[in-house]
Amino acid sequence: MKDLVIGCTTNYDWDKLKYWVNSLNKSGFEGDKVMIAFNIDYETIEKLSQAGFQVILPGKDNKQAQRYEYQSSLPVHVERFIHIYNYLNDHDDYRFVITTDVKDVIFQQDPTKFLGMELPGSKLMFASESMKYKDEPWGNQNLLETFGPYFHERFKDNVIFNVGVLAGRGNVMKDLCSMIFVMSVNRPIPIVDQSTFNFMISQEPYKSIARYMRSEDGWACQLGTTADPSKIDQFRPFLLEPSPIFEKESGKVKTSTGKDFTIVHQYDRVPEWKKVIEEKYND
């Protein structure tokens, strides 16, 4: 069976997307690669195609502006999930599906290798932010505004898992994406994909079918909570595990024990690391 990495972009050009694309191509991943692009210029479409991506264009072709344009009242963070669902609904033969944010993610290793070793017996894999909701100000407020004080009180002690790095069996990922989308629309605030996702996966049936990976497991690091120099002094007392480390010579982000992460998320939050990583994956 084939594997799939699928992303979604709006208003990003090649200079924003190339690190995600190039890192995936250098990782050894051999499956299908798909980019859903809402607002994108012809040049970037061509670059993605040359890099081996199928580019899905929900928008209208504006030949004069040489771009595809798409209008929606929904935030892209939320709307991406219904488009991913639609694609998976038409392509139901994937073994593993991986979907991540595209602007601030790189792949240091082929993600299917990690999934092949760690996912047997489970159907989904989630990545921890290494903090509880009550200790992370943005997430805590987001949870409160999304679900109100009753559910906030019940879930504030939960560990946060990041919606920007998701992976699992193809048919289960399809249904997860549809549920995130349905749970996210008609909420009191627009950006709710993270809170609705965490609300869902803290309950059954997800608790019985998913792997909840710590940062130290080496699947994916979330540097916004674990290494951002503008926040780490505030967050460090509340981190549930050690911060990732950076090996400048190789340009790799590693666990505290020296294990290479498969996926690095939010690397742009750490300027010193960002410079080395972007040089590494520039072409």
ABEGO torsion letter per residue (X at the ends): XBBBBBBBBBGBBAAAAAAAAAAAAAAGBABBBBBBBABBBAAAAAAAAAAGBBBBBABBBBAAAGBBBBBBABBAAAAAAAAAAAAAAABAABABBBBBBAAABBBABBAAAAAAAAABGBABBBBBAGBBAAABAAAAAAAAAAAEAAAAAAAAABBBBBAABBBEBAAAAAAAAAAAAAAABGBABABAAAAAAAAAAABOAAAAABBBBBAAAGABBBAAAAABAAAAAAAAAABABBBBBBBAAAGBBBBAAGBBBABBBGAAABAAAAAAAAAAAAX
